């Protein structure tokens, strides 16, 4: 398959490295000229493109068999433009598609919002608490509405992303000794970069459709997680004040059972 990679950041770059020798031909996009040269070395094609360039987007998608949307807002970009408006532009570009096409969009478990710490799966009604989470929920709906006789749609809901150069131990160092608002009793849901990349590869191989949670098996509370990580580094742990809103709006244990039933295995562990 020739696949357009919209967003060549942390996850996108890992995909490019995985597929350098196939089985897919990746056309990678960036919104900055400075990144084009580096992308050109690892992608079949490097394109200066953002999701608002309707004509160029339509022309590019017409030459591809699928798209992986793994974008993130830049310094001066909003969630609305980065996610929702991009989704609308992609839908317009595919509105007259007559040959098979595959969409895979990486969303977030933040769309579940406050579920009182209960277990949730892909069928749980969403309760996004922040404006950004509501935008992500709306973005999912736009992509799902693209499903047709020729267009297949798969959505991955990712937890907190970690991995090489984004180690949780470094996050713990930043939090050490700090006073944090809210409760430290919210469960955590994390997604390792390598599991995410393997899951994307798996989804394309199986041509999965629908929504899947791509989170690891471990769900320590934020307090358990950071107290442990700080202890391992002989650092004082952060403290939660118990007042004010939590820095994280997802209060749920997110199940990964659905993707496992398809035959996927998670290999990375927090501890």
LOZAFI-708169 format. One record per residue (C-alpha): x, y, z; residue in one letter. Coordinates in pm, whole numbers. Layout:
// LOZAFI-708169
+--------+--------+--------+---+
|      x |      y |      z | r |
+--------+--------+--------+---+
|      X |      Y |      Z | a |
...
+--------+--------+--------+---+
This chain:
// LOZAFI-708169
+--------+--------+--------+---+
|      x |      y |      z | r |
+--------+--------+--------+---+
|      0 |      0 |      0 | x |
|    103 |    358 |    -62 | x |
|     16 |    543 |    257 | x |
|     17 |    913 |    333 | x |
|    154 |    983 |    679 | x |
|     -3 |   1305 |    802 | x |
|    222 |   1406 |   1088 | x |
|    582 |   1288 |   1107 | x |
|    651 |   1340 |   1476 | x |
|    730 |   1088 |   1748 | x |
|    499 |    809 |   1625 | x |
|    528 |    894 |   1257 | x |
|    907 |    881 |   1257 | x |
|    900 |    541 |   1426 | x |
|    664 |    416 |   1154 | x |
|    896 |    547 |    887 | x |
|   1186 |    357 |   1039 | x |
|    977 |     38 |   1064 | x |
|    862 |     49 |    703 | x |
|   1181 |    168 |    536 | x |
|   1211 |   -173 |    370 | x |
|    839 |   -230 |    322 | x |
|    581 |   -366 |    310 | x |
|    425 |    -20 |    270 | x |
|    535 |    285 |     76 | x |
|    511 |    588 |    305 | x |
|    467 |    941 |    181 | x |
|    548 |   1161 |    479 | x |
|    424 |   1514 |    537 | x |
|    555 |   1803 |    738 | x |
|    439 |   2161 |    784 | x |
|    793 |   2300 |    807 | x |
|   1051 |   2329 |    529 | x |
|   1330 |   2256 |    777 | x |
|   1212 |   1896 |    822 | x |
|   1178 |   1812 |    453 | x |
|   1542 |   1716 |    399 | x |
|   1549 |   1479 |    697 | x |
|   1218 |   1318 |    594 | x |
|   1338 |   1272 |    239 | x |
|   1607 |   1035 |    367 | x |
|   1362 |    792 |    530 | x |
|   1035 |    835 |    339 | x |
|    951 |    732 |    -16 | x |
|    826 |   1086 |    -68 | x |
|    848 |   1393 |    157 | x |
|    575 |   1654 |    111 | x |
|    524 |   2002 |    255 | x |
|    157 |   1985 |    347 | x |
|    -88 |   2066 |    621 | x |
|   -447 |   1954 |    651 | x |
|   -592 |   2290 |    544 | x |
|   -450 |   2278 |    190 | x |
|   -760 |   2127 |     32 | x |
|   -648 |   2105 |   -331 | x |
|   -303 |   1965 |   -255 | x |
|   -450 |   1726 |      1 | x |
|   -707 |   1595 |   -249 | x |
|   -443 |   1554 |   -520 | x |
|   -207 |   1372 |   -284 | x |
|   -474 |   1140 |   -143 | x |
|   -587 |   1048 |   -494 | x |
|   -242 |    891 |   -547 | x |
|   -252 |    695 |   -219 | x |
|   -427 |    385 |    -85 | x |
|   -458 |    508 |    272 | x |
|   -372 |    769 |    530 | x |
|   -241 |    756 |    887 | x |
|   -327 |   1071 |   1080 | x |
|    -86 |   1121 |   1367 | x |
|    -77 |   1497 |   1395 | x |
|    -13 |   1719 |   1695 | x |
|    -63 |   2094 |   1735 | x |
|    240 |   2309 |   1668 | x |
|    344 |   2598 |   1887 | x |
|     87 |   2842 |   1747 | x |
|   -175 |   2591 |   1632 | x |
|   -508 |   2508 |   1792 | x |
|   -670 |   2170 |   1848 | x |
|   -961 |   2288 |   1635 | x |
|   -745 |   2348 |   1327 | x |
|   -504 |   2060 |   1384 | x |
|   -763 |   1789 |   1443 | x |
|  -1122 |   1879 |   1357 | x |
|  -1068 |   2103 |   1055 | x |
|   -814 |   1858 |    914 | x |
|  -1072 |   1579 |    947 | x |
|  -1328 |   1783 |    754 | x |
|  -1076 |   1852 |    477 | x |
|   -988 |   1483 |    450 | x |
|  -1357 |   1391 |    433 | x |
|  -1408 |   1636 |    147 | x |
|  -1103 |   1496 |    -34 | x |
|  -1244 |   1143 |    -13 | x |
|  -1607 |   1229 |    -90 | x |
|  -1584 |   1107 |   -450 | x |
|  -1347 |    817 |   -388 | x |
|  -1433 |    513 |   -601 | x |
|  -1145 |    277 |   -518 | x |
|  -1053 |    126 |   -178 | x |
|   -897 |    355 |     81 | x |
|   -796 |    311 |    445 | x |
|   -802 |    572 |    723 | x |
|   -625 |    522 |   1055 | x |
|   -654 |    807 |   1303 | x |
|   -473 |    823 |   1637 | x |
|   -707 |    975 |   1895 | x |
|   -682 |    986 |   2275 | x |
|   -831 |    810 |   2577 | x |
|   -902 |   1159 |   2713 | x |
|  -1235 |   1141 |   2526 | x |
|  -1361 |    910 |   2805 | x |
|  -1326 |   1189 |   3061 | x |
|  -1438 |   1133 |   3417 | x |
|  -1571 |    779 |   3452 | x |
|  -1529 |    775 |   3834 | x |
|  -1232 |    540 |   3806 | x |
|  -1440 |    263 |   3648 | x |
|  -1330 |     31 |   3368 | x |
|  -1428 |    149 |   3021 | x |
|  -1417 |     -1 |   2674 | x |
|  -1482 |    124 |   2323 | x |
|  -1860 |    110 |   2376 | x |
|  -1861 |    329 |   2688 | x |
|  -2041 |    663 |   2635 | x |
|  -1787 |    943 |   2618 | x |
|  -1769 |   1219 |   2878 | x |
|  -1494 |   1460 |   2766 | x |
|  -1424 |   1722 |   3031 | x |
|  -1208 |   1971 |   2843 | x |
|  -1257 |   2165 |   2522 | x |
|   -962 |   1985 |   2364 | x |
|  -1109 |   1645 |   2452 | x |
|  -1444 |   1748 |   2306 | x |
|  -1268 |   1846 |   1984 | x |
|  -1099 |   1504 |   1971 | x |
|  -1437 |   1335 |   2020 | x |
|  -1590 |   1538 |   1736 | x |
|  -1290 |   1456 |   1518 | x |
|  -1350 |   1084 |   1571 | x |
|  -1710 |   1130 |   1457 | x |
|  -1601 |   1300 |   1135 | x |
|  -1363 |   1018 |   1047 | x |
|  -1618 |    749 |   1134 | x |
|  -1864 |    919 |    899 | x |
|  -1616 |    860 |    614 | x |
|  -1681 |    484 |    632 | x |
|  -1832 |    369 |    303 | x |
|  -1833 |     88 |     51 | x |
|  -1477 |    183 |    -47 | x |
|  -1340 |    368 |    258 | x |
|  -1252 |    180 |    578 | x |
|  -1190 |    367 |    902 | x |
|   -995 |    265 |   1212 | x |
|   -950 |    482 |   1521 | x |
|   -689 |    419 |   1789 | x |
|   -741 |    577 |   2129 | x |
|   -399 |    625 |   2285 | x |
|   -307 |    687 |   2647 | x |
|    -10 |    884 |   2771 | x |
|    265 |    814 |   2519 | x |
|    608 |    712 |   2641 | x |
|    913 |    534 |   2504 | x |
|   1268 |    611 |   2389 | x |
|   1349 |    977 |   2464 | x |
|   1012 |   1009 |   2639 | x |
|   1081 |    790 |   2940 | x |
|    844 |    803 |   3236 | x |
|   1149 |    823 |   3462 | x |
|   1229 |   1164 |   3314 | x |
|    871 |   1276 |   3372 | x |
|    908 |   1166 |   3734 | x |
|   1222 |   1378 |   3766 | x |
|   1025 |   1681 |   3653 | x |
|    749 |   1610 |   3908 | x |
|    973 |   1532 |   4204 | x |
|    892 |   1733 |   4515 | x |
|    616 |   1933 |   4345 | x |
|    274 |   2011 |   4488 | x |
|     16 |   1897 |   4232 | x |
|   -354 |   1988 |   4224 | x |
|   -632 |   1733 |   4259 | x |
|   -608 |   1372 |   4363 | x |
|   -329 |   1128 |   4284 | x |
|   -580 |    844 |   4289 | x |
|   -681 |    861 |   3923 | x |
|   -575 |    544 |   3734 | x |
|   -323 |    593 |   3456 | x |
|   -340 |    465 |   3100 | x |
|    -15 |    459 |   2905 | x |
|     83 |    365 |   2551 | x |
|    441 |    275 |   2461 | x |
|    563 |    404 |   2127 | x |
|    669 |     58 |   2011 | x |
|    330 |    -96 |   2096 | x |
|    156 |    185 |   1908 | x |
|    368 |    135 |   1597 | x |
|    319 |   -242 |   1605 | x |
|    -55 |   -194 |   1650 | x |
|    -71 |     34 |   1345 | x |
|    118 |   -226 |   1143 | x |
|   -121 |   -493 |   1275 | x |
|   -429 |   -286 |   1186 | x |
|   -312 |   -239 |    829 | x |
|   -234 |   -608 |    791 | x |
|   -578 |   -708 |    923 | x |
|   -753 |   -401 |    776 | x |
|   -921 |   -341 |   1110 | x |
|  -1218 |   -106 |   1125 | x |
|  -1386 |     66 |   1417 | x |
|  -1241 |    195 |   1744 | x |
|   -965 |     31 |   1950 | x |
|   -800 |    129 |   2276 | x |
|   -422 |     99 |   2243 | x |
|   -307 |    113 |   2604 | x |
|    -88 |   -116 |   2812 | x |
|   -204 |   -365 |   3074 | x |
|    -84 |   -167 |   3378 | x |
|   -302 |     99 |   3540 | x |
|   -130 |    225 |   3855 | x |
|   -274 |    540 |   4006 | x |
|    -77 |    854 |   3937 | x |
|     41 |    848 |   4295 | x |
|    154 |    484 |   4275 | x |
|    329 |    549 |   3945 | x |
|    528 |    856 |   4038 | x |
|    604 |    755 |   4395 | x |
|    752 |    432 |   4258 | x |
|    947 |    601 |   3978 | x |
|   1083 |    867 |   4213 | x |
|   1176 |    603 |   4471 | x |
|   1370 |    408 |   4207 | x |
|   1576 |    722 |   4145 | x |
|   1611 |    820 |   4512 | x |
|   1404 |   1133 |   4454 | x |
|   1133 |   1283 |   4678 | x |
|    788 |   1209 |   4533 | x |
|    537 |   1475 |   4432 | x |
|    245 |   1554 |   4662 | x |
|   -117 |   1601 |   4565 | x |
|   -295 |   1885 |   4738 | x |
|   -641 |   1730 |   4711 | x |
|   -786 |   2062 |   4596 | x |
|   -843 |   2205 |   4252 | x |
|   -893 |   2014 |   3928 | x |
|   -654 |   1735 |   3839 | x |
|   -403 |   1803 |   3563 | x |
|   -545 |   1499 |   3382 | x |
|   -913 |   1472 |   3292 | x |
|   -931 |   1096 |   3235 | x |
|  -1052 |    910 |   3542 | x |
|  -1097 |    559 |   3405 | x |
|   -929 |    223 |   3361 | x |
|   -920 |    182 |   2984 | x |
|   -956 |   -175 |   2860 | x |
|   -743 |   -310 |   2574 | x |
|   -938 |   -638 |   2547 | x |
|  -1088 |   -559 |   2205 | x |
|   -756 |   -533 |   2019 | x |
|   -628 |   -840 |   2204 | x |
|   -926 |  -1040 |   2078 | x |
|   -806 |   -961 |   1727 | x |
|   -476 |  -1132 |   1811 | x |
|   -259 |   -835 |   1908 | x |
|    -12 |   -864 |   2196 | x |
|    127 |   -578 |   2405 | x |
|    493 |   -627 |   2490 | x |
|    599 |   -313 |   2677 | x |
|    566 |   -263 |   3054 | x |
|    578 |     48 |   3274 | x |
|    767 |   -125 |   3556 | x |
+--------+--------+--------+---+
